[in-house]
Amino acid sequence: MRMHRGSSKGASDVPGVPEALPLSASPPFSVVFDVQRGGRTDVRTLSMAGRTTLRAALRSVGEFAEGSAVFEAGRSLPLDTPIVGPRRFQVVPTFSGG
C-alpha cells in the first residue's frame, strides 16, 4: 500500500468514482410550463439536465411555486416532485396581486 503525505488512506491504481456526476453527464431535456392566466396561456420552456424539483424549475421560469397549482395530465403534483425527463405541465396561479 502506498501512502502520500497528508493522507490517511492508501492510494490505489484505480481512481475513485466521484459521488456526484457533473450536470454535463446527463443529456439535456426540455420542460414546458403552460401558465394559465386571465383566459390566456403563457408558454415557458426550460432546458435542463439532471434531476431538479418542480419547485426549483418553476422558480427558474419566473413563477411563484408556492402560489401555484401544477398539473400533469389533469393530476395535481406536489412541488417536491423530481423532474427526470421531458415533461409538460399546466400551471394555475392560485393568488392574485393587489
N, C-alpha and C positions, 0 to 999 in steps of 0.2 A: 504494500500500500504506500502510495506516495503522498506526502503532506507538503503543503506550502505554507509559508509564513502567514500567520493570522487566521488560519483555518483550523477548525476542529474536525473537519470531515476529510476523509481520504478522497483523493482525486481518482477518477476512473477515465478510461479511454472513451467512454460513451457519454456525450453531454446529456444533461438532464432535460426533460421536456418542460417547457415553460408552463406555469399554471394557467395563464390566460393567453389565448392566442390573440394576435393583433386583429383589429377590425378588418384589415385587408384580407384576412384569411377567409372571411365569409363573402360570398358573392352578393353584390348589392341588389336590392329589390325595391319596388315601388309600393307605397301605401297611399291610398286615395281616401280623402275625407270629403263627403258631401255634406256641407254645413247648411242646414235648413234655417232660413231667417226671413221673416216677413213675406212669405209666399214665394221666395226665390231660393235657389240653391247655388251656393258658392263652392266651387270645387278646389280643393287644396291637395297638392301631391307632394309627398315627401319621399326622397330616395334615401334608403338606409341600409346598413349592413349589420348583421348580428342581431342579438335579442335586445329589445327595449320594451318598456311597458307602454301601454296605451296612453297613460297619463303623460309620460315624457314626450311621446310622439305628438300628442295634441298641443302641448306647450310649444313644441318646435314649429308648428304651423300657425302659432299666434292665437290659439283658442284657450279659454279658461277651462281646464279639465274639471275642476270642482263645480263649475256652474253649467255642466253639460251632461246630457244623457247620450250614450253611444250605443248604437245598434248595428248588428250584422245579421242580414237575412231575417229581419224582424225580431231578433232576440237582443235583449239588453245585455251589455257586457260590463263587468267590473273594471275599474280604471287600472288595476294592477295586472291585467291580462297581458302576458308577454306576446309580442308580435314576432313570429318566426319566419314569415314568408309574405309574398304579395297578398294584400287584402284590400277590401273596400268597405268603409264604414259610413253610416249615416249618423250625423251629429245634430242634436237638437239642443240649442241653448235653453236652459231652464230658468234663467233670470233675465230681468230687463233692467237697463240702466236708468238713472234718473234721479 
